[in-house]
Amino acid sequence: MSPGSLMHQYARFSLFVVSIFLLFFLAFRAYTDADRYIDIQTKLLQQKNTDQTIRQKVDALLELLSAGWYDHYTQTKTTQQTLEHQAAFFQHRSFIWFYYFLASVILFSILYALLDLKTLLLFIAAASLVALVTALFSPLLLMSVGKQLPILGEVILSYESKSIVSTIMKLFKQHNYLIASIILLFSVSIPFLKAILILTYGLFQETGMMRRTARWIEKAGKWSMADVFIVAILVVFFSTNQDIHTTMQIAPGLYFFVTYVLLSILGTMLITRKER
């Protein structure tokens, strides 16, 4: 092998490592900022439960009667406004990191498509794994259930934020073994299997044994829409409360899961087309 060819392969390998490291970095930043947003939002929702709402009403009355000498209500409102600004900041930034992640995936996919199919498949497999792992542990939705009460106004009755992994664990603890097993199979096991198969095919596609791997990938690809179905199940699970007002906020984890689904479908299509 000539020195020029070695340098070319080294440069391609270095670019691949940098691109995957960049995706890990962006996904991790999106995860951490989304987690901080959930923590702050949870604190805000805690201050809007029945007990805290009654306390704030009493503090507001005492502050009015004392002509501002007792200012605990004002301090509480100031703290809430600060937390609201922080929550909005981390929520916005978590989505910004995801947009950077998605843009990087698109740009590097185009670049590797211009080089060769093997590098493109390796990148798609690695990117789908990063997106999948981030989606499994990142919050998907933040749901709050409230009710309008006389005098008190809107109070929060319950709230929760769950990732796919924590949802599966909770379902097992609640003895909902069938739903938990279905979600575990279609949102964890099969997605990891598809990503590993695509990665294996990208590494060893020149060998004859990869034709069998390609057939397995094609069969697994037929279950792609099941991933989307699992997301629908999770949304229903989050919204099963029967209280009056239910509010759900989408977190970046849901978008990372959709990104994984799209990358998995793309990888399967490329392999199927090549084999045919």
Steps between C-alpha positions, in 0.01 A plus 500: 500500500643836398568778753238716330236231541594456867468873560165502326368217720641663814331831414169322437527308828586819691201680348272211594622500863458879525147483358391230745662684792314815394168313499570361848582849626187660353274219621649517850450877519140463385444232764654700787315822414170314461560335838568838663185641341295213643649554847419873499154445351431243771587756768263748338218247489560411865431864590162480325353210694208551737702557819742746339217685326315547831821620665559753223143631532553546875838668443345736246228598748751552783722710273201716406390546862854582616547757221797309363681446830439123468637439150521121484250491214709739290813298569323180395378657175850630426644153556236350271576750225871421526428129475270558201776689317750223579256229386432683172874544445587131549198384302597721207865397518419128515311531173782708351745217576262255335477720189881508488500121532251459216686747277828316565340167410368641173825673402726203579258261328524707183879512531537125553253430218748674269783278626370142505208289620700319769589819686145629463352182648747505789411860574125437479531200733713692752276809484188289549656338808583842647148624430346183646700503824421870549131438434483210746628702796386852414157628608234456233213698647423708807136464599315703759138454609320799651157606613324831537394544863288777654704789643830315449479499120708251300684247718724212394376160613775283353799519270761264367771469242612163369758365262449175312721310746330640811157436343588134442623467858184662635275272293682192632461627857128550436482140369408616148727233362343475153526872414844524662625203300361639174667836555824330606496284188413765241668807651819341638575147378403517132639854450836395644496186288433699180775751579753225577408311181545813288834568670613141440398517136691825456815345645492166317286560192773366269473149646247245381350445846357852492225395260338317789541809716338709227198268500468537876521878466229496235276290726567727798426803284142380459451582869602866457148634542474307827747751646257780420217293647694472827527878519121516467465249786726715717296811426180315596668372816590854600146625443294234678403725792135607500537841663374815334805681367791304362803674352782317323828654393718317249863449601797436265500127579200455272680670210811288552286187478342622175850574369605144581195363313580706189869399504405134545262516205767674288762239584262216421406659165867543399587140582191364325575702188864388496411133537243518222 
